[in-house]
Amino acid sequence: MTRYAFDDFCLDSAARALSRSGTPVALTPRVFDTLLHLLERSGELVDKDELMQAVWPSRVVEENNLNQAISALRRALGETHGEHRYILTVPGRGYRFVAEVRSMSSADPALSMKPLRTLAVLPFRLLQPERDEALQTGMADILITRLSGIGELVVRPLSSVCRFGGQQHDPLEVGRRLGVDAVLEGTIQRAAARVRVSMRLLNVAEGRQQWADIFDTQADDLFALQDAVAEKASVALALRLTYDQRIRLTRRYTDNSEAWRCYALARFFVEQRSPPALKRAVDCFRQALSLDPGYVLAHAELSDVYTIQGVMGARPPHEVGPLAREAALRALAIDDRVPVAHYALGHALVQYDRDWAGAELAYRRALELDPNCTNAHHRYAILLMTSGRPDEAFAQIRRARELDPTSLPIDVTEGFLYYWNRQYAGAIEHLQGTLEREPHFWMAHYWLAQVLGSHGEHAAAAASAQRANELVGDNGALWLIAWTHAVAGRRDEALVQLDALLERSSDRYVPPYDMAQVYAGLGDAGQVFAWLERAEQGRSRHLDTLGVNPIMDPYRADPRMADMYARIGITAVARSPATGG
């Protein structure tokens, strides 16, 4: 098998891995096959039919499948919109790989392995019939928390790995999908009063086991088990730790084993992201805190869940906003060196208190404590865009994507940042690329509908809105369906959906900002500002986006908008008319 090198990229066809300067680049299997075929025919025109046959040899697919694969490949290689540094499109015919390509042997010193820089810790598997989500997810979460921020090691967050729990996966394939140098996996087997733990470290690029160990501990001492697992992992990774880093590696945030189990189960529910699961997460975090009121991580994570409930519209902001702020401040009073406490506070300050300067300080402090804090980069990007600093926003979201390249929420956020920056074509291409990776991700359909509707592609917008509503469940995107009808000029259909929203609001919370957006589509300025008034008084979700939301563009010259900006504490962001670019 052959290895190909171009610029600072290297593709290993045997390992089915692409790396850049020694760091793995995450590609789906179809996108990898597309790149491999183009490299094998480097410099030659490869027509579309040939490429589709090579990538989908036993399937009949549409040309759009190939277009999406090429778009995803361009993003992975770092090509910007309209750039052809690697892949040249020959209109009506196909594609040509235009960068200089070198075929390299496995003995080439340029391909020598570099130290491990990125790691994925998979949920531990239990070798017995009963399930124990707290132990499986919790052991991985403990390792991720303790190893994150140590030296130059980048550890994928729990949100990236939790979907690989509950069933057996090929760890090397998981490692390629997550774009990491190595995967750490483990199994736990109970036998009477003892627990046996097996761990192994797999080198993804080399496709081999790099280290393995088996050890026993007392079944009733979870903390001794956690310490042993962390110590073994540091040995396996050949980490050279300072004294402070070693203390961090073995730090326990609680000495109450039941509190830890409640916390671990809550983290499992958080990653499911549905309103019922978030409610269970709140209950579990609160139970953990009843057992250990000084559990700093439980306070911090509880704060974040409260804010997420408000953002999702699951609970009114006036209910959860003060609780989120209080929990974050309690965490910081216990220990102000915990990054999650700072970014949780920043999130609460944005969504409820509208304290933009305070939120920025909180995000920046989280990143000082842990430069690889994915959530802080992600949320800071949104704050920067709504503050009119798009270049900084894109820098932050791209750093978040580097740290967690498989995260669908981060990928979608980059898409709607393009949308808010009036780069409609780029937003559409990006969000369609997300759906190529995961066709059933509701958030991508949700934002794609808004971009398409703002761009005048009304039929496609309506289809995306309908799909988002089906996937999110409980008519959670009903306002979006109403809005797509409104902007398409289907006023009667929009009013039917609007009546359904108004009826819904009689027995459950409907964010007023959503209603304002529907009326914006209908062109009813009076109702737009009436509902924005309610949104401001009720601190509705997404009010921080008022200055950048394209849906509100027709109303920016209205004096009432300037008054609303002043009351919210935001500055109008100057925007050029959208050109679709």
Buried (B, 14 or more C-beta within 10 A) or exposed (E): EBBBBBBEBBBBBEBBBBBBEBBBBBBBEBBBBBBBBBBBBBEEEBEBEEBBBBBBEEEEEEEEBBBBBBBBBBBBBBBEBEEEBBBEEEEEEBBBBBBEBEEBEEEEEEBEEEEBBBBBBBBBBBEEEEEBBBBBBBBBBBBBBBBBBBBEBBBBBBBBBBEBBBEEBEBBBBBBBBBBBBBBBBBBBBEEEEBBBBBBBBBBBBBEEBBEBEBEBEBEEBBEBBBBBBBBBBEBBEBEEEEEBBEBBEEEBBEBEEBBBBBBBBBBBBBBBBBEBBBBBBBBBBBBBEBBEBBBBBBBBBBBBBBBBBBBBBBBBBEBBBBBBBBBBBBBEBBEEBBBBBBBBBBBBBBBBBBBEBBBBBBBBBBEBBBBBBBBBBBBBBBBBBBBBBEBBBBBBBBBBBBBBBBBBBBBBBBBBBBBBBBBBBBBBBBBBBBBBBEEBBBBBBBBBBBBBBBEBBEBBBBBBBBBBBBBEEBBBBBBBBBBBBBBEBBEBBBEBBEBBEEBBEEEBBBBBBBBBBBBBBEBBEBBBBBBBBBBEBBBBBBBBBBBBBBBBEBBEBEBBEBBBEBBEBEEBEBEEBEEE
